[in-house]
Structures are given as structure tokens and as C-alpha cells.
């Protein structure tokens, strides 16, 4: 199949490379000429484990190419995927669909013959209807179908998620489009991956509902962590005891500083706005958004409390800045709330992140970015773990202690045990567990 992918951001680049690896002929389109040239020369503009090798192999074998010419990509395509950004609009939090609609107009003007136009971007219910209207208005004689096909990729594990998904959701009532989508995902059919064919509006809502439910699980366990701290219980043991119930499951029951990233914050906000406008408010998800925002801010208070209530003039060493490990994504990361709050309280910040420094430098000011965890800990009054990168899980605690001004650690990801830290001579605070 001939596939055009509009947008070479996280979703577009990963999806395009994986479709090419399935054996399809894929052209990825981006208006940013510099970005296109970077991709053509083998550079990867995002950090995702294994993506560089996947792109290089499929470019070398002639199945994957990049262009800034949308006409070249769309003209002979069987399917055109729209994978452009849908950020939250300033002011109302609703999804900004201007890039999606602009792509629809451009596609309409150049497509040739029957074409399946697929919204891969996360879009509110009814977006597919508007895309169809735009294409029909721009090109009354066009032979096409608009399909919803949301992505469910976890940053840091996106390639495996694409090739071995829990399910693939396809929203269409058009039989020809269904056949095209079946052929595109044929390798997954052969692997007996569940393919959910449904209506377009239902498909659009499935993505939002899934992300909202996962955000709810994270927020639930974070509030349980607060209760555990108040009553002397251990949130990790609570999560395990609850998660072993097959009706609940253990995933996304890890207490921490709150969710961030490219999906949960904007998708929960967009879903609540859609629900409000539809006269069916989702009060539970509205509360999730409020609680998560407040939680990020409260984490700075946890650090201050570990420093006897005062960080003024003190050095805070921060390990991990990205919203999760194995990505360079800083979007809505808890660090973006925690670090400024500590600075406002008078702290000097040193920070290290294995992949996110370049992005963090654009968003955080007055921070001393260093090249490793031990440099970060030097002369620090407290060390704070915000992101659970694997390389932070087995630190040389004696070395850390020897270079710090005071042996104080605040672990916002619970990657160490209180007993271990106490025996190593640290004053140790974590989330939802006893302080050592």
C-alpha cells in the first residue's frame, strides 16, 4: 500500500516508520524544510529508543522517504494519515484543530482517485465530520472516505506498542475504507491483534476515554498515597493489594508527582470541554485535572519540608526532568512546576537528565544543568528524584553521600526502599511511605 503521513512529530514519525517496516511504501510530509533535511540525512528530531535504526533501515531499503511537498506524497497515496499536533487552546483548553483542518484542505486539493483520509491525531468527537465537510467543500467531485484511527503509543516504548498493540481502533462505515485499513494493518491481523471496527465518532471518543481512565487511576493512587502518609500505611503495598484484583489491574497504580506528557494533560482537558459543551459534564474527570495540577505544585512543599521547612540559599540537586523516562519530552512535566517553586522559595537548582536537557533548557531558567548524577549531587543540601530513569535506580549511595553537603534525598518515584536508605545514612522521604 502507498501511505502518506502528514506530520513528522512523535506520532507521525513512529507510525510512518512502523508502517514502512510492515512493507508499505511510506512518504512522511513536513513543512519544516530543515526538519525534512535532518530526517533525510539520518537525524532523528525526537528521542525514542530504537527509532533511529528503524528509520535508517527503511530509508535504506527504499520504503520510507521524507518530503516537504505534500502534492508529491498525497497524489498517488491509497491512504493519507493526518498526524499533526492538536495542542490545548489558550484560554479554554479545547483542542486546537487548526492544523488538522489545514491539512484536510491541502489534501483535498491534490488527492487523486479514491483516497482514505485517516485522522491519526487525537481529536474531539465530531472532528471527522468536519474534516469530511472541508474536503467535500474544497473538492466536490472527490472520491474519498474519512476514517478515525487513534494512536495508543507510550513514549519510550512506542515501536513495540505499534507492532504489538493491545488493539487497533478503526472508525468508519465505508466498506472500501475498511478494506484499505485492513490491508494496511494486515501484519497485525495475522498476529491476531484485536481490530475494533466501529463508527467514526465512537472511535474518536475511545481514545479520550482510555486516556481519561488512565489519568484517573494515576490520580487515585496519588491521593491514596497522601492518605497512606497520614495514617502510616505503605502505598506500594496498597497498590499491589488492589492491583492483584483482575478487575482493576496493577498498571498505572504507581504513586508519584502527578502525570504529564503530550497526552493525558491536554486530552483530559479537551474531554471535559467537549462534555461541558455537550451538556453532559464529566465531573469525575474535571476533578482529576484539578487534583493533578495541585499535586505537581505540592511536591515542592515536600522537598522544602525535608529541608526543615526552608530551602532559601540551599542547593537542590534534581535528577530527571522529563515527564517520564526514555523520552526527551518535557510537555507538562512535573519538573516544570517543582523547579520554579523551589527557586521561588530561594533554592539554587542543579539538574541532570539523560535525554531531556536540551528541551529543559528552553523551559527552565536559572538552572545549572550538569552532565551526570554525581556532578549533580556535589555540595547539594538535598537530592530530588523526579523522573525514574533506570540509571538512577542503582546509584552508588556511598559516593552520593560523600559528595553531598547533607545526606537528604526526596524520592518522588519511590525507586528506593526506606530501609535501604536509612541503613545508608540518609534522611529519606518518598511518596505514600514512611519517612526514613
N, C-alpha and C positions, 0 to 999 in steps of 0.2 A: 504494500500500500504506500501511496505517496502522502506524506504528512507535512503540514506546515505548522510551526509552533510560533505564535506571536508573543514575544516577550522572552528574554533570556535571564530572568530573575531566578530565584530559587526553584519555584515550581516549573517554569518553562524549561530551564536548562536540564534539570534532573529528568523530567518527563521526556524531553526530546532525546536525550542520550539513551535512556532506557528503551524507548520505542525503537531507536536505531539498533540497539543491541538485540531487540526481538527480530530484526531483519528488515524493518521498514526503511524506506528512503525518507529521511527527515531533513527539512530545512528550517533552521531557527532564525527568526527575524527580530532585529532590534534597531531602533532609530539612532541609537548611540553608536556612531561610526567607530569611535575609539574602542568601545567595548567589543564590537564585532571583530576588529583587527586583533585585539588581545586574544579572543577565542580562536581565531584562525591561526594564530601563532603558537597555540598550545597553552596559553594562560587561562586560568580559571578565576573569575572575579569573586567567587564566594568560597568559603571553607566548608567542604563536605567530604568526609573520608571516602576515598576510592573514586570520586567523581573525575579527577584529573585523568586517571588511567582509562576510565570508561570512555570519556570524550576522545582522548587521543587514539584509542583503538578503533573507534567507529569512524573518526575522521580519516584515519589511515586506510581503512577498508572501504571508504567511499560511500558510506551510508548516512553520514552526518555532515552537514555543512552549515555555514553561517552567512547571513547577508543583511544589509540594511535596506534592500529593495523588496518591499512587500509584494509587488507585482510578480517578481521572479518566483517567489515562494508559493503564492496562492494560485497562480494561473492554472497549473496542472495538478493541484492537490485534490485527493479524494476527501480528505478531512482537514479542516483548519481549526486548530486549538487556540483559544484566547486565554493566555496565561499572563495577563498584565496585573499590575497592582490594584488593590481595592482598599486603600487606607481609610482610616476613620476621618470623616469631615470635621474640620474645626467648628466648634460651636454646638453641633447637635449629635455628634458621634455616629451618624449614619454612614454607611459605606459610600465612599466616593466612587461612582461608577463612570466617571467621565472618560477614563482610559478604555474601559470596556466598550462604551458606545462609540468612541472614536475609532477603535479597531473594527467594529462592526461596519461602520460607514466605508472604511477603506477596503475591507474585504469585499463588500458588495460591489464596489466599483470595478473590481478586477477579476472576480472569480469567473470560471469558465466551465459550463456544463454542471451536472448535478454535483453539489458540494454539501458536505455535512459540516456545519459550523458548531463547534463544541466550546462551551464555557467551562474552562478548567479552573479559572479564578473562583474564589469563594464569593458568591453573590447572593443578595437577598432574594426571597421568593418573588417571582414575577419578572426578574431581570431577563430571563429567556424570552418572555413575551415581548419585552421592549426591544431586545436585540432583533427578534423576528420582524417587528414592525419597522425598525430602522432599515433593515436590509430590503424589505418589501417596498418601502417608500423610496429608497435610493435606487433600487433596481427592480421595477415592477415585473419584468419578464424573467427574473432569476428562478432557477430550479434548485431548491436548497431545503435543508431542514436544520433547525436549531436544536441542539442536544445539550443537556446538563450532564457533566461528568466530573464531580468534585474530587479533589485530591485528599488523601489521608496520609500524608508523609510526615514522619518525625524528623526534625533536623538532627543530624548526627547519625541517622540510620535510614536515610531516605531511599537509597538504592535497594536495600533489602526490602524495605516496605513496598516499593513499587513492584518489585519482581515476585515478592511473596506476600501479597496483601491479605488481610482478613476477608476483604470483599472488594468488589468493584461495583460502583453505583452508576447506572446509566439512566437518564431521564429522557424518554422520547415516546411518542405514539406513532412515529413514522416507521413503517416496516423496512424501507430501504435504508434508513439511517441505522436501524437496529442491526441490519446485516453488515453494514460498514463497521460499526463498533464491535460487533462480534469478530470480524476478521482482524481488526486492529489488536484486540486483546486475545486472539486465538491461542498464543502460548499459555495464557493463564487458564483458558478453558481446558486445555489438555492436562493441566495440573489440577483440575477440578476445583479451582478457586470459585467461591460463590460469586456469581454475577447477578446483581439485583437490577432488573429492568423495571422501571416504574414511570410514573408521569414526571414531566419536567419540573413542575412546582414541588412535588414531593421530594425529588432528588435534591433540589436546592435547599429544602428545609432539613433534610437528613444531615448534611454537613454541619449546619449551625447547631442542630440538636445534639449531635455527637460531641462537638467541642464544648457546648454549654454543660453537658453532663459531666465531662471530664474535669472541667473547671470547678464544677460543684463538688466533685469528690476531693479535689485538692483543697478547696476552701473548707470543706467539712473536717478533714483531718487536721488542718491548721487550727481550727477553732477547738477541736478536741485536744490538741497539744497545749493550748492555753489552759484548758481545764485540768489537764494532767499536771501541769506545773503548779496549779493552785491547790490540788488535793494530794500531790505526792505520788502520782502514777507515772507509768512509762508509756509514752505514745507509740513507740515502736512495737511494744508488746500488745498494746490495744489494737494497732493496725493489723498485726499478724493474726490476732484472735478473731477480728472482724473479717479480714480478707480471706481466711480459710473457708468462709461460707461461700459456696459456689454461686449463690445468688448475687453476691457482692463482688468478690474477686479482690486480689491484693494490689493490682496495678493502680497507680495514681493515688495511693494512700501513703505517701511519704511526706511527712511534715517538713516545712521549710519556710523561706521568707516570702512566699507568695508566687503565683505564676506570672510569667511574662512571655516574651516572644512575639512572633509575627501573627499568631492565630488567636489564641484564647482572649487576649485583651480586646482586640478590635471586633472579634466575632461575637463575643458575649454582649458587647455594647451595641453592635448593629442589630442583633437579635432582639434585644429589649426595645430598641427604637421601632423596629418593624412591628413588634407585638403591640406597642402603645398606639401606633398609627392605625392598627387593625382593630383596635377596641378590645384586645384580648391580652392585657398586660401580664408579663411573666414576673410576678413579684419575687419568686424564689431566685431567679437569675439576676434581677435588679439588686438584690441583697448580696449575692455573690460578688458582683462588681464592686459594690461599696466596701465590703469586708476585705476583699483582696487589695484594694487601693490603700486602705488604712493599715493593713498588715505590713506592707513594704515600709511605710513610714515608721511603724512601731519598732522595726528591727534595729534602727539606730539607737533607740532607747535601751534596748537590750545590751548593746555594746557599751553605752555610757554607764549603765548600772554595773557592768563587770569591772569598770574602772572607778569604783567607789563614787559613782554619780557625777564624775567630772572628767572630760577629755580635753579641756582647754590647755593648749600648749603641749599636749601629748602627741606621740606618733602612733598612728593606727596603720598596721600592715594589712592590706586586703589581698586575699588570694581568690582569684576568679571574679570576672566582671560580666561575662556573657550570661544570658538568661538561663542557659543550660550548657553542659559540656559538649565537646565535639562539634562546635559551631563557632563562628565569629559574629553571630547575630546579637546585637545589643538592644534590639527593639523592646521597649518596656521592661528591660531587665531590672530586677530589684536593686542592683547596684546604683542605678540612676536616681533612686530615691535615698538610699542609705548613705552613699558617699557625700552628697551635698548637705544632708542633715548633720553628719558628723563634722563637716567643715564649718557649718554654721555654728556648731557648738564649740568651735575653736580648735579642732583637731587638725594635725598635719597628716596627709594621706600619702602612703606609698602603696603601689599596687602592681600585681603581676597577673597576667592572663596568658595562657599558652597560645591562643589564637586571636583574641579579641582586642589587643592593644590598639591597633590602627583605627578600628571603629570607635573604641572608647575615647581615644584622644580627641575625636571630633565632638564628643558629647560631654566630657568631663573636663573642667578647668582646674588648675592649681594642684594637680595630682602629679606626684613623682613616679613615673612609670619605670619599672626596673625589669631586669632580664631573667629573673629566677626567684623561686620561693625563699631561698636562704638570703639572697640580697634584700628581699622584701622584709624579712624578719629582723634584719640588723638594726639594733638600737630601738626597736619598737616597744611601746608600752603595752600593746595588745595586738594580737593577730586574729583576724576575722576571716573565716572561710565562707564565701558567698556562693561559689559555684563548685560543684563536686567533680572537678576534673580528676581522672584516675591518678595522675601523678601527685595529687595531694593526699592520696589515701595511705601512703606508706612513707611519710616524711621521717627523716632522722630526727626524732624528738629531742635527743640529747644535743644535737647540733643546733636545732632551733632554739632550745632553751639557753644554750651558751651564748648566742648572739643577740638575744632579746634583752632589753633593759629590765623588763618584768615578765615573768612566766605566766602570762594570761592569754587564754585562747577562747574565742567565741565561735562556735561551730554551728552555723546556721543550716547545715545539711546533715548533721548527725553522722558524720563518716568515721568518728572515733567513739570509743566507749568511755564513759565517765571513769570507770575503774582503771583503765589503761592510762588515762591522762593524770589521774590522781597519783598513781604509782610512779609516774614520770616527773612528778613535782609541779604540775601545772594547776593553776586556778582555772577551771574549765566550765564554761556554760554552753548548753546546747538548746535544742528546741523540744519542749514537751518531755524532758527527762530531768532527773535530779542533778543539781549542780555539784561538781567535784571541787 
